[in-house]
Amino acid sequence: MNTTPIRVLQVLGGLEAGGAESFVMNLYRAIDKKKVQFDFVKHIEHKGVFEDEITQMGGKIYRCPQYTGKNHFAYCKWWDSFFKEHPEYHMIHGHVRSTASIYLKIAKKDGLVTIAHSHSTSNGSGISAIVKDMLQLPIRHTADYLFACSDKAGRWLYGEKATKQPNYWMIPNGVDLNRFAFCEEKRQQMRQELGIAKDTFVLGHIGRLTVPKNHQFLVELFAEYHKENPNSRLLLVGDGELFGTVQQQCTQLGIRDAVIMVGSKTNTEDYYQAMDVFVFPSLWEGLPVSVVEAQANGLPCLLSDVITHDVDLTDKVKYLTLTNKKVWLCDVANLQRKHRIAATAENMAKLQPFDATVVAKQLQSFYLEQDERARK
């Protein structure tokens, strides 16, 4: 009997606290590492927030070149060499869509079981979006298995027809529900640390500061709300290319002192405690795991109506249109009058399909079965 764990190669952009990365890390923490170990290929050079934790859990990290189009042959050569140097891998789980049709094709040639995973519903707009759309078209024919965090994300990447195939799986983004449970003591501690008074009403958001998350709308919304309700704060957890732009916007709107930007954090569960309402006005999403976490924390969630209803799990979720800021302001004002409480037992039961241990068990069985098939 084999006592050595099988090793699954996870391919990500970087190892920051983004949606796909958080999903893989939640899975990695919950999986039985005596049976399955994760190793990682990342595309970004700088060190990510999860790297030390990965190393501590026994994972290896490799860096491949960032794909520019001009380096197409060098990119292909890197992957080709990698698989020849690492025959220990029988399975690859790709979370980077744009080049998945390249690296999964090479992996397949080397006999690996290939998995593509859709975590989004758009590439945005402009030239780079058009290029990405073209690059990812062959994925549905290249990968052995087509995974998606929601059916909306699955239809977007693979097409309607592919989601009816037996090799398509909708995999909920697993969350350690107990980790995100509400704690009054921790709430008081976090508010003290962040300099927030007990009676201050806090609007919160956790997510990378990138275009899809629509921080511009969120900051404008808060500026209007703060004008009428000065005893309020906006708490933003996350990093990203728009960090400086959002800071600048807060200064221009005269709310810089009322907006708390803490950057990227691995202990996001502590920051939910300090909030009173979770506001999530994204332009597009796959399945935002932070919305599941916020519900586990008992937070009321206001979401843009473009977000999948797969996250509408409890009575704490409300969808609003981005074309009418007044309805958002009205709902935030209504929530200000409500007392902050933990998630009810009924709501926690509704969140169970998203429990990381449930998802990890499901994927662990899949990985072990596929690894055995690949070895034959």
Secondary structure, 3 states (H helix, E strand, C coil): CCCCCEEEEEEECCCCCCHHHHHHHHHHHHCCCCCEEEEEEECCCCCCCCHHHHHHCCCCEEECCCCCCCCHHHHHHHHHHHHHHCCCCCEEEECCCCCHHHHHHHHHHCCCEEEEEECCCCCCCCHHHHHHHHHHCCHHHHCCEEEECCHHHHHHHHCCCHHHCCCEEECCCCECHHHHCCCHHHHHHHHHHHCCCCCCEEEEEECCCCHHHCHHHHHHHHHHHHHHCCCEEEEEECCCCCHHHHHHHHHHCCCHHHEEEEECCCCHHHHHHHCCEEEECCCCCCCCHHHHHHHHCCCCEEEECCCCHHHCCCCCEEEECCCCHHHHHHHHHHHHCCCCCCCCHHHHHHCHHHEHHHHHHHHHHHHHHHHHHHHC
